[in-house]
Amino acid sequence: MSQPYTLLHPLTLDAKGAALVGLQQDDRITEVTLRRAIGSDLKLIDRFRDKPIELTLNMIAKLSGIDLYVVEKFDAEDIGPLGDLAMASSPNGQSIGATA
């Protein structure tokens, strides 16, 4: 498991987001931890090969366990570093997900 990433811009949840992640409305997400990718996670690469932003958002959601609806609410300044963690490169240059 990777170290938690502290959001530069914590997200205050709306009612729908809170329900999706099992928290209360107006609770804040202040950090995100990504797990290591497994084979089934890598299918996202094929699915979103020509859509790099969608791939990044979906990989963050998949590896963090946070619903995509909520991930899409993260500030762009946090998406970049989270995407880097989620899309760490393999030796052949293909993105494979977070490492420990």
Phi and psi in radians as a Rosetta constraint file:
Dihedral C 1 N 2 CA 2 C 2 CIRCULARHARMONIC -1.455 0.35
Dihedral N 2 CA 2 C 2 N 3 CIRCULARHARMONIC 2.947 0.35
Dihedral C 2 N 3 CA 3 C 3 CIRCULARHARMONIC -1.203 0.35
Dihedral N 3 CA 3 C 3 N 4 CIRCULARHARMONIC 2.592 0.35
Dihedral C 3 N 4 CA 4 C 4 CIRCULARHARMONIC -1.109 0.35
Dihedral N 4 CA 4 C 4 N 5 CIRCULARHARMONIC 2.479 0.35
Dihedral C 4 N 5 CA 5 C 5 CIRCULARHARMONIC -1.708 0.35
Dihedral N 5 CA 5 C 5 N 6 CIRCULARHARMONIC 2.148 0.35
Dihedral C 5 N 6 CA 6 C 6 CIRCULARHARMONIC -1.478 0.35
Dihedral N 6 CA 6 C 6 N 7 CIRCULARHARMONIC 2.123 0.35
Dihedral C 6 N 7 CA 7 C 7 CIRCULARHARMONIC -1.113 0.35
Dihedral N 7 CA 7 C 7 N 8 CIRCULARHARMONIC 2.342 0.35
Dihedral C 7 N 8 CA 8 C 8 CIRCULARHARMONIC -1.209 0.35
Dihedral N 8 CA 8 C 8 N 9 CIRCULARHARMONIC -0.514 0.35
Dihedral C 8 N 9 CA 9 C 9 CIRCULARHARMONIC -2.266 0.35
Dihedral N 9 CA 9 C 9 N 10 CIRCULARHARMONIC 1.515 0.35
Dihedral C 9 N 10 CA 10 C 10 CIRCULARHARMONIC -0.920 0.35
Dihedral N 10 CA 10 C 10 N 11 CIRCULARHARMONIC 2.551 0.35
Dihedral C 10 N 11 CA 11 C 11 CIRCULARHARMONIC -1.781 0.35
Dihedral N 11 CA 11 C 11 N 12 CIRCULARHARMONIC 2.157 0.35
Dihedral C 11 N 12 CA 12 C 12 CIRCULARHARMONIC -1.557 0.35
Dihedral N 12 CA 12 C 12 N 13 CIRCULARHARMONIC 2.179 0.35
Dihedral C 12 N 13 CA 13 C 13 CIRCULARHARMONIC -1.384 0.35
Dihedral N 13 CA 13 C 13 N 14 CIRCULARHARMONIC 2.419 0.35
Dihedral C 13 N 14 CA 14 C 14 CIRCULARHARMONIC -1.462 0.35
Dihedral N 14 CA 14 C 14 N 15 CIRCULARHARMONIC 3.105 0.35
Dihedral C 14 N 15 CA 15 C 15 CIRCULARHARMONIC -1.038 0.35
Dihedral N 15 CA 15 C 15 N 16 CIRCULARHARMONIC -0.777 0.35
Dihedral C 15 N 16 CA 16 C 16 CIRCULARHARMONIC -1.147 0.35
Dihedral N 16 CA 16 C 16 N 17 CIRCULARHARMONIC -0.812 0.35
Dihedral C 16 N 17 CA 17 C 17 CIRCULARHARMONIC -1.073 0.35
Dihedral N 17 CA 17 C 17 N 18 CIRCULARHARMONIC -0.730 0.35
Dihedral C 17 N 18 CA 18 C 18 CIRCULARHARMONIC -1.077 0.35
Dihedral N 18 CA 18 C 18 N 19 CIRCULARHARMONIC -0.753 0.35
Dihedral C 18 N 19 CA 19 C 19 CIRCULARHARMONIC -1.112 0.35
Dihedral N 19 CA 19 C 19 N 20 CIRCULARHARMONIC -0.652 0.35
Dihedral C 19 N 20 CA 20 C 20 CIRCULARHARMONIC -1.214 0.35
Dihedral N 20 CA 20 C 20 N 21 CIRCULARHARMONIC -0.517 0.35
Dihedral C 20 N 21 CA 21 C 21 CIRCULARHARMONIC -1.877 0.35
Dihedral N 21 CA 21 C 21 N 22 CIRCULARHARMONIC 0.084 0.35
Dihedral C 21 N 22 CA 22 C 22 CIRCULARHARMONIC 1.318 0.35
Dihedral N 22 CA 22 C 22 N 23 CIRCULARHARMONIC 0.517 0.35
Dihedral C 22 N 23 CA 23 C 23 CIRCULARHARMONIC -2.061 0.35
Dihedral N 23 CA 23 C 23 N 24 CIRCULARHARMONIC -3.067 0.35
Dihedral C 23 N 24 CA 24 C 24 CIRCULARHARMONIC -1.706 0.35
Dihedral N 24 CA 24 C 24 N 25 CIRCULARHARMONIC 2.642 0.35
Dihedral C 24 N 25 CA 25 C 25 CIRCULARHARMONIC -0.975 0.35
Dihedral N 25 CA 25 C 25 N 26 CIRCULARHARMONIC 2.467 0.35
Dihedral C 25 N 26 CA 26 C 26 CIRCULARHARMONIC 1.332 0.35
Dihedral N 26 CA 26 C 26 N 27 CIRCULARHARMONIC -0.028 0.35
Dihedral C 26 N 27 CA 27 C 27 CIRCULARHARMONIC -1.147 0.35
Dihedral N 27 CA 27 C 27 N 28 CIRCULARHARMONIC 2.732 0.35
Dihedral C 27 N 28 CA 28 C 28 CIRCULARHARMONIC -2.022 0.35
Dihedral N 28 CA 28 C 28 N 29 CIRCULARHARMONIC 2.453 0.35
Dihedral C 28 N 29 CA 29 C 29 CIRCULARHARMONIC -1.677 0.35
Dihedral N 29 CA 29 C 29 N 30 CIRCULARHARMONIC 2.115 0.35
Dihedral C 29 N 30 CA 30 C 30 CIRCULARHARMONIC -1.959 0.35
Dihedral N 30 CA 30 C 30 N 31 CIRCULARHARMONIC -0.318 0.35
Dihedral C 30 N 31 CA 31 C 31 CIRCULARHARMONIC -2.595 0.35
Dihedral N 31 CA 31 C 31 N 32 CIRCULARHARMONIC 2.763 0.35
Dihedral C 31 N 32 CA 32 C 32 CIRCULARHARMONIC -2.355 0.35
Dihedral N 32 CA 32 C 32 N 33 CIRCULARHARMONIC 2.328 0.35
Dihedral C 32 N 33 CA 33 C 33 CIRCULARHARMONIC -2.034 0.35
Dihedral N 33 CA 33 C 33 N 34 CIRCULARHARMONIC 2.258 0.35
Dihedral C 33 N 34 CA 34 C 34 CIRCULARHARMONIC -1.791 0.35
Dihedral N 34 CA 34 C 34 N 35 CIRCULARHARMONIC 2.388 0.35
Dihedral C 34 N 35 CA 35 C 35 CIRCULARHARMONIC -1.521 0.35
Dihedral N 35 CA 35 C 35 N 36 CIRCULARHARMONIC 2.942 0.35
Dihedral C 35 N 36 CA 36 C 36 CIRCULARHARMONIC -1.168 0.35
Dihedral N 36 CA 36 C 36 N 37 CIRCULARHARMONIC 2.506 0.35
Dihedral C 36 N 37 CA 37 C 37 CIRCULARHARMONIC -1.272 0.35
Dihedral N 37 CA 37 C 37 N 38 CIRCULARHARMONIC 2.573 0.35
Dihedral C 37 N 38 CA 38 C 38 CIRCULARHARMONIC -2.074 0.35
Dihedral N 38 CA 38 C 38 N 39 CIRCULARHARMONIC 3.014 0.35
Dihedral C 38 N 39 CA 39 C 39 CIRCULARHARMONIC -0.898 0.35
Dihedral N 39 CA 39 C 39 N 40 CIRCULARHARMONIC -0.782 0.35
Dihedral C 39 N 40 CA 40 C 40 CIRCULARHARMONIC -1.144 0.35
Dihedral N 40 CA 40 C 40 N 41 CIRCULARHARMONIC -0.473 0.35
Dihedral C 40 N 41 CA 41 C 41 CIRCULARHARMONIC -1.153 0.35
Dihedral N 41 CA 41 C 41 N 42 CIRCULARHARMONIC -0.575 0.35
Dihedral C 41 N 42 CA 42 C 42 CIRCULARHARMONIC -1.193 0.35
Dihedral N 42 CA 42 C 42 N 43 CIRCULARHARMONIC -0.288 0.35
Dihedral C 42 N 43 CA 43 C 43 CIRCULARHARMONIC -1.058 0.35
Dihedral N 43 CA 43 C 43 N 44 CIRCULARHARMONIC -0.421 0.35
Dihedral C 43 N 44 CA 44 C 44 CIRCULARHARMONIC -1.078 0.35
Dihedral N 44 CA 44 C 44 N 45 CIRCULARHARMONIC -0.537 0.35
Dihedral C 44 N 45 CA 45 C 45 CIRCULARHARMONIC -1.074 0.35
Dihedral N 45 CA 45 C 45 N 46 CIRCULARHARMONIC -0.794 0.35
Dihedral C 45 N 46 CA 46 C 46 CIRCULARHARMONIC -1.164 0.35
Dihedral N 46 CA 46 C 46 N 47 CIRCULARHARMONIC -0.713 0.35
Dihedral C 46 N 47 CA 47 C 47 CIRCULARHARMONIC -1.134 0.35
Dihedral N 47 CA 47 C 47 N 48 CIRCULARHARMONIC -0.652 0.35
Dihedral C 47 N 48 CA 48 C 48 CIRCULARHARMONIC -2.065 0.35
Dihedral N 48 CA 48 C 48 N 49 CIRCULARHARMONIC 0.491 0.35
Dihedral C 48 N 49 CA 49 C 49 CIRCULARHARMONIC -0.893 0.35
Dihedral N 49 CA 49 C 49 N 50 CIRCULARHARMONIC -0.712 0.35
Dihedral C 49 N 50 CA 50 C 50 CIRCULARHARMONIC -1.699 0.35
Dihedral N 50 CA 50 C 50 N 51 CIRCULARHARMONIC 0.231 0.35
Dihedral C 50 N 51 CA 51 C 51 CIRCULARHARMONIC -2.321 0.35
Dihedral N 51 CA 51 C 51 N 52 CIRCULARHARMONIC 1.371 0.35
Dihedral C 51 N 52 CA 52 C 52 CIRCULARHARMONIC -1.082 0.35
Dihedral N 52 CA 52 C 52 N 53 CIRCULARHARMONIC -0.588 0.35
Dihedral C 52 N 53 CA 53 C 53 CIRCULARHARMONIC -1.239 0.35
Dihedral N 53 CA 53 C 53 N 54 CIRCULARHARMONIC -0.773 0.35
Dihedral C 53 N 54 CA 54 C 54 CIRCULARHARMONIC -1.072 0.35
Dihedral N 54 CA 54 C 54 N 55 CIRCULARHARMONIC -0.708 0.35
Dihedral C 54 N 55 CA 55 C 55 CIRCULARHARMONIC -1.045 0.35
Dihedral N 55 CA 55 C 55 N 56 CIRCULARHARMONIC -0.843 0.35
Dihedral C 55 N 56 CA 56 C 56 CIRCULARHARMONIC -1.079 0.35
Dihedral N 56 CA 56 C 56 N 57 CIRCULARHARMONIC -0.837 0.35
Dihedral C 56 N 57 CA 57 C 57 CIRCULARHARMONIC -1.085 0.35
Dihedral N 57 CA 57 C 57 N 58 CIRCULARHARMONIC -0.759 0.35
Dihedral C 57 N 58 CA 58 C 58 CIRCULARHARMONIC -1.169 0.35
Dihedral N 58 CA 58 C 58 N 59 CIRCULARHARMONIC -0.647 0.35
Dihedral C 58 N 59 CA 59 C 59 CIRCULARHARMONIC -1.199 0.35
Dihedral N 59 CA 59 C 59 N 60 CIRCULARHARMONIC -0.693 0.35
Dihedral C 59 N 60 CA 60 C 60 CIRCULARHARMONIC -1.051 0.35
Dihedral N 60 CA 60 C 60 N 61 CIRCULARHARMONIC -0.806 0.35
Dihedral C 60 N 61 CA 61 C 61 CIRCULARHARMONIC -1.061 0.35
Dihedral N 61 CA 61 C 61 N 62 CIRCULARHARMONIC -0.830 0.35
Dihedral C 61 N 62 CA 62 C 62 CIRCULARHARMONIC -1.101 0.35
Dihedral N 62 CA 62 C 62 N 63 CIRCULARHARMONIC -0.793 0.35
Dihedral C 62 N 63 CA 63 C 63 CIRCULARHARMONIC -1.396 0.35
Dihedral N 63 CA 63 C 63 N 64 CIRCULARHARMONIC -0.346 0.35
Dihedral C 63 N 64 CA 64 C 64 CIRCULARHARMONIC -1.665 0.35
Dihedral N 64 CA 64 C 64 N 65 CIRCULARHARMONIC -0.365 0.35
Dihedral C 64 N 65 CA 65 C 65 CIRCULARHARMONIC 1.367 0.35
Dihedral N 65 CA 65 C 65 N 66 CIRCULARHARMONIC 0.194 0.35
Dihedral C 65 N 66 CA 66 C 66 CIRCULARHARMONIC -1.688 0.35
Dihedral N 66 CA 66 C 66 N 67 CIRCULARHARMONIC 2.309 0.35
Dihedral C 66 N 67 CA 67 C 67 CIRCULARHARMONIC -0.956 0.35
Dihedral N 67 CA 67 C 67 N 68 CIRCULARHARMONIC 2.483 0.35
Dihedral C 67 N 68 CA 68 C 68 CIRCULARHARMONIC -0.969 0.35
Dihedral N 68 CA 68 C 68 N 69 CIRCULARHARMONIC -0.649 0.35
Dihedral C 68 N 69 CA 69 C 69 CIRCULARHARMONIC -0.945 0.35
Dihedral N 69 CA 69 C 69 N 70 CIRCULARHARMONIC -0.732 0.35
Dihedral C 69 N 70 CA 70 C 70 CIRCULARHARMONIC -1.307 0.35
Dihedral N 70 CA 70 C 70 N 71 CIRCULARHARMONIC -0.778 0.35
Dihedral C 70 N 71 CA 71 C 71 CIRCULARHARMONIC -0.987 0.35
Dihedral N 71 CA 71 C 71 N 72 CIRCULARHARMONIC -0.682 0.35
Dihedral C 71 N 72 CA 72 C 72 CIRCULARHARMONIC -1.146 0.35
Dihedral N 72 CA 72 C 72 N 73 CIRCULARHARMONIC -0.237 0.35
Dihedral C 72 N 73 CA 73 C 73 CIRCULARHARMONIC -1.576 0.35
Dihedral N 73 CA 73 C 73 N 74 CIRCULARHARMONIC -0.193 0.35
Dihedral C 73 N 74 CA 74 C 74 CIRCULARHARMONIC -1.086 0.35
Dihedral N 74 CA 74 C 74 N 75 CIRCULARHARMONIC 2.569 0.35
Dihedral C 74 N 75 CA 75 C 75 CIRCULARHARMONIC -1.139 0.35
Dihedral N 75 CA 75 C 75 N 76 CIRCULARHARMONIC 2.537 0.35
Dihedral C 75 N 76 CA 76 C 76 CIRCULARHARMONIC -1.017 0.35
Dihedral N 76 CA 76 C 76 N 77 CIRCULARHARMONIC -0.543 0.35
Dihedral C 76 N 77 CA 77 C 77 CIRCULARHARMONIC -1.173 0.35
Dihedral N 77 CA 77 C 77 N 78 CIRCULARHARMONIC -0.373 0.35
Dihedral C 77 N 78 CA 78 C 78 CIRCULARHARMONIC -1.631 0.35
Dihedral N 78 CA 78 C 78 N 79 CIRCULARHARMONIC -0.515 0.35
Dihedral C 78 N 79 CA 79 C 79 CIRCULARHARMONIC -1.062 0.35
Dihedral N 79 CA 79 C 79 N 80 CIRCULARHARMONIC -0.708 0.35
Dihedral C 79 N 80 CA 80 C 80 CIRCULARHARMONIC -0.982 0.35
Dihedral N 80 CA 80 C 80 N 81 CIRCULARHARMONIC -1.028 0.35
Dihedral C 80 N 81 CA 81 C 81 CIRCULARHARMONIC -1.114 0.35
Dihedral N 81 CA 81 C 81 N 82 CIRCULARHARMONIC -0.673 0.35
Dihedral C 81 N 82 CA 82 C 82 CIRCULARHARMONIC -1.115 0.35
Dihedral N 82 CA 82 C 82 N 83 CIRCULARHARMONIC -0.703 0.35
Dihedral C 82 N 83 CA 83 C 83 CIRCULARHARMONIC -1.083 0.35
Dihedral N 83 CA 83 C 83 N 84 CIRCULARHARMONIC -0.718 0.35
Dihedral C 83 N 84 CA 84 C 84 CIRCULARHARMONIC -1.039 0.35
Dihedral N 84 CA 84 C 84 N 85 CIRCULARHARMONIC -0.734 0.35
Dihedral C 84 N 85 CA 85 C 85 CIRCULARHARMONIC -1.174 0.35
Dihedral N 85 CA 85 C 85 N 86 CIRCULARHARMONIC -0.747 0.35
Dihedral C 85 N 86 CA 86 C 86 CIRCULARHARMONIC -1.247 0.35
Dihedral N 86 CA 86 C 86 N 87 CIRCULARHARMONIC -0.517 0.35
Dihedral C 86 N 87 CA 87 C 87 CIRCULARHARMONIC -1.951 0.35
Dihedral N 87 CA 87 C 87 N 88 CIRCULARHARMONIC 0.654 0.35
Dihedral C 87 N 88 CA 88 C 88 CIRCULARHARMONIC -0.974 0.35
Dihedral N 88 CA 88 C 88 N 89 CIRCULARHARMONIC 2.478 0.35
Dihedral C 88 N 89 CA 89 C 89 CIRCULARHARMONIC -1.485 0.35
Dihedral N 89 CA 89 C 89 N 90 CIRCULARHARMONIC 2.535 0.35
Dihedral C 89 N 90 CA 90 C 90 CIRCULARHARMONIC -1.506 0.35
Dihedral N 90 CA 90 C 90 N 91 CIRCULARHARMONIC 3.019 0.35
Dihedral C 90 N 91 CA 91 C 91 CIRCULARHARMONIC -0.986 0.35
Dihedral N 91 CA 91 C 91 N 92 CIRCULARHARMONIC -0.535 0.35
Dihedral C 91 N 92 CA 92 C 92 CIRCULARHARMONIC -1.572 0.35
Dihedral N 92 CA 92 C 92 N 93 CIRCULARHARMONIC 0.109 0.35
Dihedral C 92 N 93 CA 93 C 93 CIRCULARHARMONIC 1.578 0.35
Dihedral N 93 CA 93 C 93 N 94 CIRCULARHARMONIC -0.102 0.35
Dihedral C 93 N 94 CA 94 C 94 CIRCULARHARMONIC -1.398 0.35
Dihedral N 94 CA 94 C 94 N 95 CIRCULARHARMONIC 2.337 0.35
Dihedral C 94 N 95 CA 95 C 95 CIRCULARHARMONIC -1.151 0.35
Dihedral N 95 CA 95 C 95 N 96 CIRCULARHARMONIC 2.408 0.35
Dihedral C 95 N 96 CA 96 C 96 CIRCULARHARMONIC -2.285 0.35
Dihedral N 96 CA 96 C 96 N 97 CIRCULARHARMONIC -0.181 0.35
Dihedral C 96 N 97 CA 97 C 97 CIRCULARHARMONIC 1.936 0.35
Dihedral N 97 CA 97 C 97 N 98 CIRCULARHARMONIC 3.139 0.35
Dihedral C 97 N 98 CA 98 C 98 CIRCULARHARMONIC -1.183 0.35
Dihedral N 98 CA 98 C 98 N 99 CIRCULARHARMONIC 2.648 0.35
Dihedral C 98 N 99 CA 99 C 99 CIRCULARHARMONIC -2.069 0.35
Dihedral N 99 CA 99 C 99 N 100 CIRCULARHARMONIC 2.788 0.35
